[in-house]
Amino acid sequence: MIRNYEELLQTADAFTDSRTLIAAVEVDLFTHLGKKPATAKEIARKADASPEGIEFLLNALTGMGLLTKSADRFRNTPLSRTYLDAASTQSITNFIWLAGQHWNDWIGLADAVRKGRRPRKRPPPDNPAFRKRFSKALHERSFYLAPKILRPIDLRGARTLLDLGGGAGSYAFALLVKYPGLHATIFDRPAAVKVALAEAKHADLAEQVDVIGGDLFTDSYGGPYDVIFYSNVVHIYSPQENRRILKKIKTALKPGGRLIIVEYFLDKDQAHPPDVSSFNLMMLLFTEQGRCYTWEEVTQWLKQAGFSRFRRTRIDGKIGILEATLGTAQKRRPSSLRR
Ligand SMILES: C[S@@+](CC[C@H](N)C(=O)[O-])C[C@H]1O[C@@H](n2cnc3c(N)ncnc32)[C@H](O)[C@@H]1O
C-alpha cells in the first residue's frame, strides 16, 4: 500500500536493490566469496569481471547488509552464505536467476499494456535447459513454502497422489514425509520430472515416487488416484484450456477423489489481494493467455466438471487453496451412524 510522497519515491526506485542482488548472483559474487574474506581485486579475477565494477557492487551489497567489510576485505554474512552461495545446500540462486528472467519480462510492461501481449522472446516453456533451471528455481521456493501450505490439508486415508504440473516435486515430497503410507506420481514436462527424480533420490523418497514426463493437454495422467494436487498451473492458461485440463483430471481421479488446487486466487474485485493482482500483471507478460482467476470462477468450472464440497483456505493473505471432491455432495451422516 503506497500512502505518501516518500513511499511513492521509494516505489519508483525499488528496483535498485532487486537489480543489485540479481546482478551479484549473475556474476556468482557470493559463491566466489564463499567462506573466506576477499578483496575486490581477488573477486574480480575469479569472476573474470571489471575490478571497478566488482568493487562498486561489493560496497553496495555491504550497504544493503548482505556483506561485511573490514579494511579492504569483504565477507559473506551468515544469510548470504546460506542462501546466496551456490555451494550451500540451502542456496536460492536459481530462484534469483528466475527473478532476473522475470525482470526481462517486466521491462516490456508498458509495451504490453499499449499493444497487447507480445510473442515471447524467452526460450519456449518446453526448452529442456530453461525448464530444468525453472524447476530448480521453483523448488527452492516451494520446498520452503510447503510446510505452511500443506498444514491445513488432511490426506489421512489416501494411498495415491498425483502432483500434476508438480515441477521438481516439492509439495509431493513434503506430503510423503507427512504421510509415509502415500505413493506419489509427479507429472510434468520431461526436463522437469528429471529434476524431480534427482530430488526424490536426494530426499531418500525414490521408492515412494513415480514420474510421468508429458504434456498436460495431450498425455495420459495415469491413475485413477485418490488425490490430485495441482499447484500454480491454473494461472498459465485460458479458461477454455483450464476446462480441458479439468476434464482430464476428472478421468484420472477415483469417484469421491479429491482435487487440491493451490493458486493465486483473486478476490471478486480482481484488485485484491494486492500481491495477486500484481502477479496477475506478470501473467500478461509471461504467458500467452494466462491470468489469475477469482475463487468463484474456478469453483464454477469445477462444479461444471462434476466436483462438489468446496473448501477455501488463504495462506498469508496471498496463496489460496481450493479443495473439491469428485461427485455430487452427499449429506454426511451423524458420526453415531457411521461405521
Ligand atoms: C509455476 S510451475 C509450478 C510447479 C509446482 N507445482 C509448484 O507449485 O512449485 C508450473 C509447472 O507446470 C508445468 N506445466 C505447465 N504447462 C504444462 C504442460 N502443458 N505440460 C506439462 N507440464 C506443464 C511446468 O513445467 C511447471 O513445472
The ligand as a MOL file (V3000), in Angstrom:
LIG
                    3D

  0  0  0     0  0            999 V3000
M  V30 BEGIN CTAB
M  V30 COUNTS 27 29 0 0 0
M  V30 BEGIN ATOM
M  V30 1 C 4.5970 -22.4880 -11.9260 0
M  V30 2 S 5.1880 -24.1310 -12.0980 0 CHG=1
M  V30 3 C 4.5600 -24.8920 -10.6000 0
M  V30 4 C 5.4200 -26.0550 -10.1280 0
M  V30 5 C 4.9430 -26.6880 -8.8090 0
M  V30 6 N 3.6210 -27.2430 -8.9530 0
M  V30 7 C 4.9720 -25.6440 -7.7090 0
M  V30 8 O 3.9010 -25.1540 -7.3130 0
M  V30 9 O 6.0750 -25.3230 -7.2380 0 CHG=-1
M  V30 10 C 4.1200 -24.7820 -13.3230 0
M  V30 11 C 4.5010 -26.1920 -13.7150 0
M  V30 12 O 3.5420 -26.6830 -14.6270 0
M  V30 13 C 4.2200 -27.3330 -15.6710 0
M  V30 14 N 3.4150 -27.2290 -16.8960 0
M  V30 15 C 2.8070 -26.1470 -17.3840 0
M  V30 16 N 2.2080 -26.4370 -18.5530 0
M  V30 17 C 2.4580 -27.7300 -18.8070 0
M  V30 18 C 2.1060 -28.6010 -19.8710 0
M  V30 19 N 1.3620 -28.1830 -20.9080 0
M  V30 20 N 2.5110 -29.8710 -19.7920 0
M  V30 21 C 3.2550 -30.3250 -18.7450 0
M  V30 22 N 3.6070 -29.5420 -17.6930 0
M  V30 23 C 3.2310 -28.2540 -17.7370 0
M  V30 24 C 5.5210 -26.5580 -15.8260 0
M  V30 25 O 6.5160 -27.3190 -16.4890 0
M  V30 26 C 5.8600 -26.2320 -14.3870 0
M  V30 27 O 6.6570 -27.2140 -13.7700 0
M  V30 END ATOM
M  V30 BEGIN BOND
M  V30 1 1 1 2
M  V30 2 1 2 3
M  V30 3 1 2 10
M  V30 4 1 3 4
M  V30 5 1 4 5
M  V30 6 1 5 6
M  V30 7 1 5 7
M  V30 8 2 7 8
M  V30 9 1 7 9
M  V30 10 1 10 11
M  V30 11 1 11 12
M  V30 12 1 11 26
M  V30 13 1 12 13
M  V30 14 1 13 14
M  V30 15 1 13 24
M  V30 16 1 14 15
M  V30 17 1 14 23
M  V30 18 2 15 16
M  V30 19 1 16 17
M  V30 20 1 17 18
M  V30 21 2 17 23
M  V30 22 1 18 19
M  V30 23 2 18 20
M  V30 24 1 20 21
M  V30 25 2 21 22
M  V30 26 1 22 23
M  V30 27 1 24 25
M  V30 28 1 24 26
M  V30 29 1 26 27
M  V30 END BOND
M  V30 END CTAB
M  END
